[in-house]
């Protein structure tokens, strides 16, 4: 047995009935416990807490809703007769209050207004939701339904949503959103994130509201228009903690395309088909779920076919007659099914609760039975032990009496009551001694366990002591080596200096020999060698001074180029800012002109309506003259707007050309800077090599 949340009947102009049942849950005797557990898991502790808070504020919320709803509106409407706008509010952020310590609540007000005079047709509100002072947000997760009365056109209505922050001292509006229901696609939920305008407190103080809106037209608007797409609404049976009657909670929505069931001529090609519909969860719109269902399409009888054709013809001219017998019969069947399903749901809930209680009682009784069985086993074992003890005592007494005539005479002298009393005393002493022995045995076992643990701890302590001694010796060795490290470093540095001097002397002696081979007239003494060293040192010094001067010149040129690049960037930035300012000014002027044009058009429309109402020829002639003037002014304003638009385009082209020029200049200067950096690196490398080649002259 399946519980439908809604039954949609759509009549296409080809003459077919299409019925879609949206299944909320499948009730089966084998899965009733799992379904109840799943429902409890969905509800959670947070929803239980919210439900308790809602119950506490029930009276205040009823007064608020009664003050908002008109008296002549019946909320218990049928979705088949009347259309509706469904609003699911998820979360609100940025609900900053003037006093952070005050307890604030968030409330969303939804109104259905007439576009002609702004009168309130229907209004409702969500329950108060506590605002979290830490992240200045609140989770609403509530659905509001705005019904559209039968015979009223959706084009004449406007939906207004207001986000309010309420405390004991004040009530302030944070966000207001207005739209028309006809702006939404039929049966297609739209996920909206609304933001308030920038206030004086800055952009970070914007209030945001996440909601899902869906427009469901009435049956009259659907008939005769060949609707092939339907809205599916998946609901879950969730028990309310404050009510005995379960509640259908909306879970997800999706769209179903019926075109594969029809040919081009509207004839049924398949008759029935299995669908996998992608459902969008209302709480998390970014997630997806899949629902499998079967859709069936059948041809009506000849009489119904004629009735449907007449209804389709009337729908093209006027609205559909609401007193159609077929529709009334279908609505009666749907209402009967709804009542039967509600009764079955209540019965199912009661039986599920009774089954849960019975299962809990069975579990508790099972545990008690197991405990009683364990006690019986223990008592049975004790009785067996005592019986064996009595048998042993009787056998021992018989043997002792047969062996000892004095004991036999003493036993014969005692009465049966005295013997029973002595036996009971002996049994009590035996039990006490046995309990003492058990206690001593338990203490002995605990002492042996403590001794074993102490032995293990002693072994572990000895191992740790040995490891500590080894680590201490290793630590002393490392300290001695660390104390010798400064001496080693000083020795290494002195040896490096000596080796560097020897390498320099060896290098210059080798070069002097090569020079002597090239010039045999050079003296062989030490004075000739040092003269050669002096000449070479002077050459290297002059060369290094020239490289230093070149390096200084390159650095100065690099600084000049950097300053020029900064100036060019600053100029380009100022030009871009000026162009942006001019563009913004031109856009503001264009918007002002557009608003003036719209006002003039509204004035013309108003004058035309007045002319039609009065019907006076003289007024018409005067107003036509005024209309001519207004149209001339409108043409002038449109020309001015076009001129500003052209200037705006010219400014945007200039901005783009300046940006391109700036990019090309930056690339050119980047290449020059990289080339100068390469030259600078080369000069540094040559200077460092010359510095290494110079001898050490003392």
PATORMI-269354 format. One line per field, with one value per residue (C-alpha): residue in one letter; chain; z, x, y. Coordinates in pm, 1 decimal. Each point is the difference from the previous one (the first is absolute). Layout:
N
type: a|...
mol: A|...
zz: Z|...
xx: X|...
yy: Y|...
//
This chain:
698
type: x|x|x|x|x|x|x|x|x|x|x|x|x|x|x|x|x|x|x|x|x|x|x|x|x|x|x|x|x|x|x|x|x|x|x|x|x|x|x|x|x|x|x|x|x|x|x|x|x|x|x|x|x|x|x|x|x|x|x|x|x|x|x|x|x|x|x|x|x|x|x|x|x|x|x|x|x|x|x|x|x|x|x|x|x|x|x|x|x|x|x|x|x|x|x|x|x|x|x|x|x|x|x|x|x|x|x|x|x|x|x|x|x|x|x|x|x|x|x|x|x|x|x|x|x|x|x|x|x|x|x|x|x|x|x|x|x|x|x|x|x|x|x|x|x|x|x|x|x|x|x|x|x|x|x|x|x|x|x|x|x|x|x|x|x|x|x|x|x|x|x|x|x|x|x|x|x|x|x|x|x|x|x|x|x|x|x|x|x|x|x|x|x|x|x|x|x|x|x|x|x|x|x|x|x|x|x|x|x|x|x|x|x|x|x|x|x|x|x|x|x|x|x|x|x|x|x|x|x|x|x|x|x|x|x|x|x|x|x|x|x|x|x|x|x|x|x|x|x|x|x|x|x|x|x|x|x|x|x|x|x|x|x|x|x|x|x|x|x|x|x|x|x|x|x|x|x|x|x|x|x|x|x|x|x|x|x|x|x|x|x|x|x|x|x|x|x|x|x|x|x|x|x|x|x|x|x|x|x|x|x|x|x|x|x|x|x|x|x|x|x|x|x|x|x|x|x|x|x|x|x|x|x|x|x|x|x|x|x|x|x|x|x|x|x|x|x|x|x|x|x|x|x|x|x|x|x|x|x|x|x|x|x|x|x|x|x|x|x|x|x|x|x|x|x|x|x|x|x|x|x|x|x|x|x|x|x|x|x|x|x|x|x|x|x|x|x|x|x|x|x|x|x|x|x|x|x|x|x|x|x|x|x|x|x|x|x|x|x|x|x|x|x|x|x|x|x|x|x|x|x|x|x|x|x|x|x|x|x|x|x|x|x|x|x|x|x|x|x|x|x|x|x|x|x|x|x|x|x|x|x|x|x|x|x|x|x|x|x|x|x|x|x|x|x|x|x|x|x|x|x|x|x|x|x|x|x|x|x|x|x|x|x|x|x|x|x|x|x|x|x|x|x|x|x|x|x|x|x|x|x|x|x|x|x|x|x|x|x|x|x|x|x|x|x|x|x|x|x|x|x|x|x|x|x|x|x|x|x|x|x|x|x|x|x|x|x|x|x|x|x|x|x|x|x|x|x|x|x|x|x|x|x|x|x|x|x|x|x|x|x|x|x|x|x|x|x|x|x|x|x|x|x|x|x|x|x|x|x|x|x|x|x|x|x|x|x|x|x|x|x|x|x|x|x|x|x|x|x|x|x|x|x|x|x|x|x|x|x|x|x|x|x|x|x|x|x|x|x|x|x|x|x|x|x|x|x|x|x|x|x|x|x|x|x|x|x|x|x|x|x|x|x|x|x|x|x|x|x|x|x|x|x|x|x|x|x|x|x|x|x|x|x|x|x|x|x|x|x|x|x|x|x|x|x|x|x|x|x|x|x|x|x|x|x|x|x|x
mol: A|A|A|A|A|A|A|A|A|A|A|A|A|A|A|A|A|A|A|A|A|A|A|A|A|A|A|A|A|A|A|A|A|A|A|A|A|A|A|A|A|A|A|A|A|A|A|A|A|A|A|A|A|A|A|A|A|A|A|A|A|A|A|A|A|A|A|A|A|A|A|A|A|A|A|A|A|A|A|A|A|A|A|A|A|A|A|A|A|A|A|A|A|A|A|A|A|A|A|A|A|A|A|A|A|A|A|A|A|A|A|A|A|A|A|A|A|A|A|A|A|A|A|A|A|A|A|A|A|A|A|A|A|A|A|A|A|A|A|A|A|A|A|A|A|A|A|A|A|A|A|A|A|A|A|A|A|A|A|A|A|A|A|A|A|A|A|A|A|A|A|A|A|A|A|A|A|A|A|A|A|A|A|A|A|A|A|A|A|A|A|A|A|A|A|A|A|A|A|A|A|A|A|A|A|A|A|A|A|A|A|A|A|A|A|A|A|A|A|A|A|A|A|A|A|A|A|A|A|A|A|A|A|A|A|A|A|A|A|A|A|A|A|A|A|A|A|A|A|A|A|A|A|A|A|A|A|A|A|A|A|A|A|A|A|A|A|A|A|A|A|A|A|A|A|A|A|A|A|A|A|A|A|A|A|A|A|A|A|A|A|A|A|A|A|A|A|A|A|A|A|A|A|A|A|A|A|A|A|A|A|A|A|A|A|A|A|A|A|A|A|A|A|A|A|A|A|A|A|A|A|A|A|A|A|A|A|A|A|A|A|A|A|A|A|A|A|A|A|A|A|A|A|A|A|A|A|A|A|A|A|A|A|A|A|A|A|A|A|A|A|A|A|A|A|A|A|A|A|A|A|A|A|A|A|A|A|A|A|A|A|A|A|A|A|A|A|A|A|A|A|A|A|A|A|A|A|A|A|A|A|A|A|A|A|A|A|A|A|A|A|A|A|A|A|A|A|A|A|A|A|A|A|A|A|A|A|A|A|A|A|A|A|A|A|A|A|A|A|A|A|A|A|A|A|A|A|A|A|A|A|A|A|A|A|A|A|A|A|A|A|A|A|A|A|A|A|A|A|A|A|A|A|A|A|A|A|A|A|A|A|A|A|A|A|A|A|A|A|A|A|A|A|A|A|A|A|A|A|A|A|A|A|A|A|A|A|A|A|A|A|A|A|A|A|A|A|A|A|A|A|A|A|A|A|A|A|A|A|A|A|A|A|A|A|A|A|A|A|A|A|A|A|A|A|A|A|A|A|A|A|A|A|A|A|A|A|A|A|A|A|A|A|A|A|A|A|A|A|A|A|A|A|A|A|A|A|A|A|A|A|A|A|A|A|A|A|A|A|A|A|A|A|A|A|A|A|A|A|A|A|A|A|A|A|A|A|A|A|A|A|A|A|A|A|A|A|A|A|A|A|A|A|A|A|A|A|A|A|A|A|A|A|A|A|A|A|A|A|A|A|A|A|A|A|A|A|A|A|A|A|A|A|A|A|A|A|A|A|A|A|A|A|A|A|A|A|A|A|A|A|A|A|A|A|A|A|A|A|A|A|A|A|A|A|A|A|A
zz: 0.0|-102.8|130.1|-271.1|101.8|-302.2|-303.8|-317.1|-284.9|-322.2|-317.9|-326.3|-311.2|-168.9|239.8|243.2|381.6|175.6|369.1|205.4|358.4|206.9|258.7|345.4|164.6|-41.3|297.6|44.9|304.1|-39.9|-8.3|246.0|271.8|-243.2|-134.3|350.9|80.1|-323.5|87.7|345.6|-159.3|-237.6|280.8|223.9|326.7|-155.1|-151.1|330.8|173.7|-263.7|26.8|377.8|-42.2|-261.3|237.0|268.4|-236.9|-154.6|141.7|-110.0|-350.3|-33.2|92.8|-251.6|-281.6|78.6|-14.8|-341.8|-168.2|-130.1|137.5|-336.6|-109.3|46.5|35.8|-33.1|-379.7|-252.7|-228.5|-290.4|14.8|95.0|-85.0|252.6|49.7|216.0|189.4|189.0|215.6|83.3|176.8|72.2|56.8|90.6|258.8|202.1|277.9|164.9|343.9|-14.4|351.5|-76.9|-95.7|-361.6|-216.3|-377.6|-166.9|-371.9|-111.8|-335.7|-161.8|-316.6|-131.9|-281.3|-254.0|-75.7|345.6|224.0|216.3|205.2|-138.0|229.3|251.9|233.3|194.4|126.8|363.6|198.6|-43.5|253.0|-151.4|83.3|130.3|-96.8|-381.0|-10.0|-181.9|54.7|-157.5|-99.8|-204.5|-25.4|-284.8|-67.9|-252.4|-162.1|-160.9|-318.1|13.0|-274.6|-282.6|89.1|-254.8|113.0|-218.9|234.8|312.8|155.4|264.0|267.0|245.9|302.5|238.9|349.2|310.9|318.3|363.1|301.4|-72.2|-380.1|-328.8|-303.1|-368.8|-137.8|-349.1|-240.5|-320.5|-253.7|-311.8|-207.1|3.6|-380.5|-7.2|121.6|-234.2|87.7|225.0|-10.2|336.3|-8.4|260.8|97.0|212.5|79.6|130.4|145.8|-140.8|126.2|313.2|177.1|219.6|-294.4|-227.3|277.8|166.4|-290.4|92.8|-217.8|-23.1|-175.0|-123.6|-260.0|-189.4|-220.9|-182.4|-34.7|-228.8|55.7|-198.4|-201.6|-129.6|-95.3|-194.8|-374.1|-7.3|-73.1|319.2|-25.5|308.8|354.6|344.5|225.0|375.1|222.9|365.6|303.0|286.6|308.2|350.7|178.7|364.5|111.9|-195.6|-20.0|-371.0|-232.1|-238.7|-367.0|-31.5|-352.6|-90.9|-371.4|-328.1|-362.1|-355.6|-215.4|-381.4|-154.4|-363.7|-52.1|66.0|-291.3|-376.0|-209.4|-55.2|372.1|-16.5|266.4|-118.5|312.6|243.4|307.6|79.3|294.3|82.8|204.6|109.2|142.9|323.6|151.0|383.4|148.6|288.9|-216.2|-360.2|-123.4|71.7|-217.8|59.8|-240.1|21.6|-207.0|-98.5|-268.1|-216.9|-190.7|-280.0|-132.8|-245.3|141.3|-123.3|-282.7|236.9|205.0|-323.5|-110.5|340.2|-6.5|-350.4|106.7|310.1|-208.7|-237.6|290.6|158.5|-307.7|24.0|366.3|326.3|69.6|167.7|357.7|18.4|-240.7|116.3|-89.8|190.9|301.4|-0.2|-24.2|283.7|214.2|-65.5|81.6|326.4|97.4|-71.5|199.8|300.8|-24.8|-29.3|300.0|203.6|-110.5|90.2|350.1|44.1|-122.6|243.7|293.0|-93.7|-49.6|346.0|155.2|-177.4|128.3|354.8|-34.6|-133.7|291.7|247.7|-164.8|26.7|368.8|75.5|-187.3|211.8|319.9|-111.2|-62.2|345.3|164.0|-190.4|120.5|360.1|-34.8|-129.7|290.7|254.4|-165.2|19.3|366.4|79.1|-170.2|201.3|328.9|-89.6|-66.3|327.4|189.2|-161.1|94.1|355.7|32.3|-132.9|230.1|298.6|-70.9|-29.7|317.6|192.6|-107.1|103.5|328.5|241.3|223.4|-290.2|-92.9|357.6|4.7|-326.8|131.4|311.5|-212.9|-134.2|-366.3|61.3|174.5|-283.8|-259.9|199.5|25.9|-369.8|-90.7|223.9|-158.9|-348.4|78.8|134.1|-311.2|-221.4|193.2|-22.1|-370.6|-56.9|199.4|-211.2|-320.9|121.6|92.7|-337.9|-175.0|205.6|-76.3|-372.0|17.5|198.3|-253.1|-283.1|183.7|54.6|-370.6|-99.2|246.3|-147.6|-350.5|116.7|164.8|-320.9|-197.4|251.3|-33.7|-379.5|20.3|239.1|-238.5|-290.6|207.0|84.1|-368.8|-105.0|270.2|-124.1|-358.9|116.1|174.1|-317.0|-206.1|250.6|-21.3|-380.4|6.2|227.1|-261.9|-293.8|36.2|-15.1|-310.4|-166.4|78.0|-137.3|-317.2|-57.7|44.6|-234.1|-258.7|12.3|-42.0|-288.7|-169.9|26.5|-133.5|-291.2|-81.6|8.3|-211.2|-253.1|-41.2|-11.9|-280.8|-186.6|55.7|-154.2|-301.3|-30.4|33.0|-274.5|-218.7|105.0|85.5|107.4|328.5|309.9|188.3|346.0|250.4|-83.7|-361.4|118.2|234.5|-271.1|-225.1|275.6|47.8|-370.0|-15.5|314.6|-146.9|-317.6|195.9|223.8|-298.8|-163.9|319.4|47.3|-355.3|68.1|322.3|-182.9|-265.3|276.3|165.6|-331.6|-60.4|348.8|-57.4|-336.3|163.7|268.4|-268.1|-193.4|315.7|73.8|-357.0|27.3|325.0|-159.9|-300.7|225.3|206.3|-314.4|-143.0|331.0|19.2|-361.3|68.0|311.3|-192.3|-276.0|257.0|163.9|-334.0|-83.4|332.4|-43.3|-349.0|126.6|279.3|-248.2|-227.1|292.5|98.3|-354.8|-9.9|321.9|-144.6|-313.6|208.9|202.5|-319.3|-139.6|319.5|-21.9|-360.4|98.7|286.0|-226.4|-256.0|265.6|120.4|-357.3|-45.7|324.4|-59.4|-371.6|-66.8|-341.7|111.9|274.2|-249.7|-240.0|277.5|132.6|-346.1|-30.0|336.8|-110.1|-309.9|216.7|228.4|-294.4|-136.4|341.6|10.2|-342.3|116.6|314.6|-201.7|-229.7|303.3|142.9|-328.2|1.5|354.6|-94.5|-292.7|228.8|244.6|-275.7|-108.1|359.2|35.1|-324.2|131.4|326.6|-186.5|-222.3|307.0|170.8|-309.4|-21.7|370.2|-45.1|-300.6|186.5|302.6|-221.5|-176.0|328.8|143.3|-287.8|44.8|375.0|-51.8|-254.0|243.1|278.2|-223.8|-78.1|370.5|89.8|-266.7|128.4|359.5|-109.9|-185.5|297.9|239.1|-231.7|-25.9|376.7|39.9|-257.2|184.8|203.8|367.9|33.8|351.8
xx: 0.0|144.7|-86.2|-20.5|77.6|-172.4|-192.5|42.6|-257.1|104.9|-210.8|188.3|-175.4|46.7|-256.3|206.5|-10.1|336.6|14.3|320.8|11.8|288.3|90.3|100.8|81.4|-78.4|-166.7|87.4|-36.6|354.3|159.8|-207.4|268.0|274.4|-221.5|-66.4|371.8|73.8|-257.5|154.2|342.6|-129.1|-155.5|310.3|63.7|17.7|-347.5|-137.7|143.4|-141.3|-340.3|-3.1|86.9|-273.5|-253.2|92.4|-56.2|-317.0|-238.8|212.9|39.9|-373.3|-73.0|259.6|-139.3|-360.3|96.3|160.8|-264.8|-323.7|-327.9|-153.7|278.9|-34.1|343.0|-132.1|-18.4|32.0|301.6|-208.8|-240.2|235.3|356.5|268.1|349.9|219.5|288.3|255.0|235.9|332.5|245.3|53.0|340.0|126.8|-274.6|205.1|-184.3|74.7|42.0|201.3|-103.7|-374.5|-180.4|-118.0|-225.7|-32.0|-343.8|-86.6|-326.5|-150.6|-283.6|-205.6|-88.7|-213.9|214.1|-270.8|-47.6|245.6|-273.0|90.6|-169.3|169.3|284.9|175.3|324.7|249.4|53.5|255.3|351.8|270.4|296.8|342.9|212.6|324.5|-51.3|-305.9|-220.9|-301.0|-125.3|-367.2|-77.3|-372.4|-253.7|-264.6|-283.3|-169.7|-329.3|-131.6|-380.6|-207.6|-74.8|288.5|277.1|360.6|102.2|-193.1|189.4|336.2|189.8|177.9|246.4|139.7|272.2|-49.3|218.9|-209.4|92.2|-197.0|90.4|-28.7|-87.6|217.4|-25.6|331.9|-96.0|-292.7|-55.5|-282.8|-80.0|-293.8|-108.9|-14.9|375.6|52.3|-31.1|-302.8|87.2|373.1|156.4|239.8|278.3|56.4|268.0|-127.7|231.8|-85.2|138.0|330.8|-66.5|206.3|160.4|183.2|-26.7|64.7|-331.1|-215.3|-290.4|-44.9|-293.6|10.7|-338.4|-170.7|-305.1|-239.0|-317.4|-272.8|-283.3|-356.5|-167.6|-201.2|315.7|149.2|-291.4|7.5|361.1|172.8|207.6|263.5|210.0|-115.9|138.5|62.6|1.7|161.3|-108.1|106.4|-222.0|163.5|-154.0|-39.3|120.4|-277.5|-284.9|-148.3|-79.2|302.6|99.2|98.7|326.0|112.9|332.1|68.6|-155.3|61.0|-135.4|-146.2|-4.0|-295.1|94.0|150.3|-348.1|-158.7|51.8|10.5|-375.8|-68.3|-69.7|129.8|305.7|100.1|-291.5|221.7|363.4|236.5|172.8|304.8|-63.3|277.0|-136.4|145.4|7.1|-151.7|246.2|312.7|-74.9|350.9|-59.7|-202.2|-211.2|-172.1|-363.9|-127.3|-369.4|-236.8|-211.7|-302.0|-199.0|-335.8|-266.3|-341.1|-342.0|-189.3|-221.8|295.1|184.5|-282.5|-12.9|375.7|-13.1|-275.8|198.5|311.9|-196.9|-144.5|345.6|133.5|-279.0|-83.9|96.9|-103.6|-336.5|66.2|-324.2|112.1|-138.9|311.0|229.4|-231.8|-10.3|377.3|35.6|-243.8|197.3|323.8|-142.9|-132.0|338.0|168.3|-224.6|52.0|374.4|2.3|-194.7|239.8|296.3|-136.7|-74.2|346.4|156.2|-195.0|93.0|362.7|8.1|-163.8|250.0|288.0|-134.4|-55.2|352.6|141.5|-205.9|116.3|362.8|-36.7|-179.3|269.5|269.0|-193.0|-50.6|372.8|79.9|-252.4|148.8|349.5|-123.6|-177.1|318.5|200.4|-259.4|-16.0|379.2|-3.1|-276.4|198.8|309.4|-194.8|-167.5|337.8|126.4|-299.7|55.3|368.2|-83.7|-261.9|240.4|275.5|-237.3|-110.9|357.2|104.3|-302.4|72.7|364.7|-52.6|-267.5|34.3|-89.4|-288.7|-131.8|38.6|-191.0|-273.3|-26.5|-59.7|-340.4|-68.6|-47.5|337.5|166.0|-161.3|106.8|359.1|3.1|-128.6|262.8|268.4|-127.7|6.2|356.0|96.1|-145.2|179.3|328.0|-54.7|-68.6|316.0|198.9|-138.0|91.9|352.2|33.7|-106.3|248.9|272.6|-69.2|7.1|327.6|155.8|-108.1|155.9|322.4|15.8|-59.7|268.4|247.5|-73.9|42.7|333.4|126.2|-110.3|174.0|325.5|-18.1|-64.4|293.8|232.2|-124.7|47.1|360.5|76.4|-160.4|192.8|333.3|-88.3|-99.1|338.8|182.0|-198.5|72.7|375.1|-14.8|-198.3|261.4|268.7|-202.2|119.9|363.4|-75.7|-172.7|288.1|252.1|-206.1|-23.7|376.1|74.2|-240.5|177.4|340.2|-126.2|-152.9|330.7|195.4|-241.7|38.9|380.6|-5.0|-234.7|208.7|325.4|-147.4|-110.2|343.6|169.4|-228.2|73.7|378.6|-18.5|-175.1|249.5|344.1|137.4|-186.0|216.8|1.4|32.9|-274.3|-15.8|-97.4|-270.2|-151.6|16.1|-197.7|-252.2|-37.7|-62.4|-262.2|-168.6|-17.7|-157.0|-263.6|-69.9|-53.6|-225.7|-204.6|-37.3|-135.0|-247.7|-108.7|-63.5|-202.5|-196.0|-76.4|-119.0|-226.9|-151.1|-77.0|-161.5|-202.4|-128.6|-100.3|-189.7|-180.4|-108.4|-130.3|-193.8|-161.5|-98.9|-151.4|-195.2|-128.2|-104.7|-178.3|-176.8|-115.6|-120.0|-193.0|-157.6|-100.5|-149.2|-190.8|-132.9|-111.8|-161.3|-185.1|-119.9|-127.5|-175.3|-165.7|-118.5|-138.0|-180.6|-150.7|-118.1|-144.1|-191.0|-136.3|-109.0|-172.5|-179.9|-114.5|-124.2|-191.1|-151.5|-104.5|-160.7|-182.1|-128.1|-119.0|-196.6|-158.6|-89.7|-172.2|-193.9|-126.9|-58.1|-5.1|115.6|131.5|208.7|125.7|114.8|178.3|159.2|107.7|176.4|167.1|86.9|165.5|211.3|88.2|95.2|225.7|166.7|34.9|168.2|238.3|82.8|55.9|239.2|186.2|12.4|142.6|262.8|102.5|9.4|232.2|222.3|3.4|108.9|273.7|124.6|1.2|200.8|248.1|31.5|66.5|263.9|170.3|0.7|152.6|263.7|77.3|42.2|231.3|206.7|29.6|116.5|255.2|133.5|7.6|218.4|233.4|22.8|76.9|272.4|151.5|-13.5|188.6|265.5|25.7|46.0|268.3|183.5|-19.8|135.8|289.9|77.5|-4.3|228.7|241.9|-3.2|90.0|278.8|173.1|307.5|45.8|261.3|124.7
yy: 0.0|339.2|343.3|271.2|356.0|153.2|-128.5|208.2|-32.2|172.4|-1.8|50.7|121.0|-339.2|-150.2|-209.1|-15.0|7.9|-96.3|21.7|-124.8|131.5|-260.1|116.4|-334.2|-369.0|-162.0|-364.9|-220.3|-125.9|347.1|199.6|1.1|107.8|278.4|129.7|-9.8|186.3|264.9|43.0|33.1|267.8|198.9|1.1|171.7|345.0|-26.4|-126.8|303.0|232.9|-169.8|50.9|368.3|36.5|-154.3|253.4|291.7|-142.2|259.4|296.1|-140.4|-65.4|359.6|122.9|-215.6|96.2|366.3|-53.2|-222.4|157.6|-131.5|-94.0|-240.6|-374.0|-163.0|-355.5|16.1|-278.2|19.7|-137.0|296.2|279.4|84.5|79.3|136.0|-221.2|164.7|-209.6|211.6|-166.6|233.2|371.0|163.1|344.3|65.2|248.7|183.3|332.6|-160.0|-325.9|-103.1|13.5|-320.4|43.9|-215.8|-21.1|-2.1|-12.0|166.2|-102.0|197.9|-39.1|348.5|131.8|180.8|257.5|155.9|-192.3|-152.1|-308.0|-311.8|-251.6|13.9|-239.7|-27.7|-254.0|-82.5|193.7|-137.2|88.4|188.3|-139.6|289.5|-176.4|-15.1|233.9|-252.7|-224.5|-323.1|39.7|-316.5|77.1|2.7|266.0|-39.5|301.7|-115.9|162.5|6.3|-158.1|242.6|233.7|45.6|-42.6|296.7|231.4|-109.8|84.3|-197.4|205.6|-159.6|189.4|-120.2|147.2|4.9|24.8|58.1|118.6|362.6|30.2|-171.6|84.6|-98.1|-130.5|-117.1|40.8|-200.3|49.5|-204.0|-121.3|-365.6|-5.1|66.0|-358.1|-296.3|-215.3|-293.6|88.0|91.8|294.5|16.1|365.6|169.3|351.1|273.6|337.4|324.4|142.3|198.4|264.1|-264.7|-153.6|-298.3|-251.9|89.9|-126.8|-226.0|-310.5|-241.4|-340.0|-122.0|-218.5|131.1|-196.4|105.5|-262.9|118.4|-118.1|-277.0|254.1|163.8|-336.1|-147.6|56.6|118.4|-333.5|-9.7|-270.4|83.3|-70.4|85.7|-298.0|60.7|-261.9|11.6|-199.4|-112.5|158.3|-33.3|331.5|-19.9|237.0|-159.9|-350.2|41.0|-42.2|274.9|-15.3|186.0|108.8|-156.9|59.0|119.0|-95.5|25.4|-278.3|18.6|-192.0|57.2|-349.8|-146.0|191.1|1.9|313.2|-29.4|-43.4|-374.1|-234.9|-190.3|-190.7|24.6|-36.7|63.5|-8.3|328.9|95.8|358.5|220.5|146.0|319.6|-1.7|313.4|30.1|-60.4|110.9|-88.0|-372.4|-238.3|-309.4|-239.6|-115.9|-291.1|2.1|-131.7|234.8|-133.4|165.1|-125.4|112.2|109.8|-108.3|175.1|200.9|116.1|76.8|231.4|167.0|58.4|150.4|240.2|91.2|64.0|226.3|195.0|30.1|175.9|261.0|36.1|-159.9|-360.2|-54.6|-110.5|-198.7|-272.5|-334.6|-197.2|232.4|0.3|-379.8|-16.8|249.3|-199.0|-318.6|180.1|136.6|-343.8|-151.3|272.2|-65.5|-376.5|48.9|234.0|-257.5|-274.8|218.9|62.5|-369.5|-86.8|245.9|-142.6|-355.3|95.2|160.7|-306.8|-226.1|210.1|-18.4|-376.2|-50.4|201.1|-206.2|-324.4|108.1|90.3|-329.3|-193.4|162.6|-76.8|-362.2|-41.6|140.1|-236.4|-294.7|87.0|23.5|-336.9|-161.7|139.4|-119.3|-342.5|-36.3|104.5|-252.5|-276.5|87.6|2.7|-330.7|-158.3|142.1|-145.3|-340.2|3.1|103.3|-276.2|-264.3|124.1|-0.9|-356.4|-121.3|184.9|-131.7|-354.9|35.6|192.2|-132.8|310.7|231.5|-226.2|15.8|384.5|30.8|-224.2|215.6|316.6|81.5|66.9|373.4|25.2|-187.2|234.1|308.6|-124.1|-85.0|347.4|160.3|-214.2|90.5|373.2|-29.9|-193.8|271.0|273.5|-188.3|-58.3|372.2|80.3|-244.9|153.8|347.0|-113.9|-172.0|320.3|203.4|-253.2|24.8|381.0|-11.6|-240.5|231.9|296.7|-197.0|-93.7|362.2|116.4|-249.5|123.3|359.5|-90.0|-160.3|302.1|229.6|-194.8|22.2|374.6|45.3|-184.0|209.9|316.9|-92.0|-64.7|329.4|186.2|-137.5|87.6|351.4|49.4|-106.5|249.3|278.5|-69.2|7.1|324.3|157.7|-80.5|143.2|367.5|-115.4|-204.5|295.9|238.9|-251.7|-49.2|376.7|51.4|-291.5|141.7|337.3|-164.5|-214.1|307.6|189.8|-296.9|-36.4|371.1|-22.2|-315.6|163.3|312.6|-196.2|-208.2|314.6|157.8|-302.6|23.3|373.2|-68.0|-256.9|258.8|274.6|-147.9|338.3|-4.2|-29.0|-326.1|150.8|60.1|371.7|-76.5|-236.5|261.5|265.2|-230.9|-52.6|375.8|59.4|-270.1|133.5|349.9|-136.7|-189.5|300.1|230.1|-256.4|-48.4|378.6|26.2|-279.2|171.0|326.5|-189.2|-174.1|335.4|141.5|-300.3|29.7|367.9|-78.7|-277.8|240.1|252.6|-267.9|-115.5|357.3|39.7|-327.1|115.6|331.2|-179.6|-237.5|293.6|188.1|-305.0|-59.1|362.0|-14.5|-320.7|152.6|312.4|-215.0|-205.8|314.3|139.4|-334.0|-10.8|359.0|-75.5|-311.4|195.8|260.2|-274.4|-162.3|334.9|54.3|-351.2|63.6|324.9|-187.1|-265.5|267.3|168.8|-332.0|-66.3|347.7|-65.7|-330.4|167.9|274.5|-254.6|-186.9|324.3|86.9|-336.8|41.1|353.6|-39.1|370.0|108.3|337.3|-154.8|-254.5|271.2|189.0|-313.0|-109.5|336.8|-62.5|-351.0|140.1|229.2|-286.8|-219.7|278.2|26.0|-378.8|1.8|271.3|-192.9|-317.4|186.8|135.3|-351.2|-133.8|275.2|-88.1|-367.4|80.6|208.0|-289.0|-238.8|244.1|24.2|-378.7|-28.4|259.1|-192.1|-324.1|168.3|150.9|-338.5|-162.5|275.2|-42.6|-375.8|48.1|263.4|-226.9|-289.0|226.8|137.9|-352.7|-118.9|298.8|-60.4|-369.5|90.3|251.1|-259.4|-245.6|262.8|84.3|-367.3|-35.9|307.6|-129.1|-335.7|161.7|227.1|-296.2|-201.0|294.7|37.5|-367.9|27.1|289.8|-102.9|58.3|277.3|49.6
//
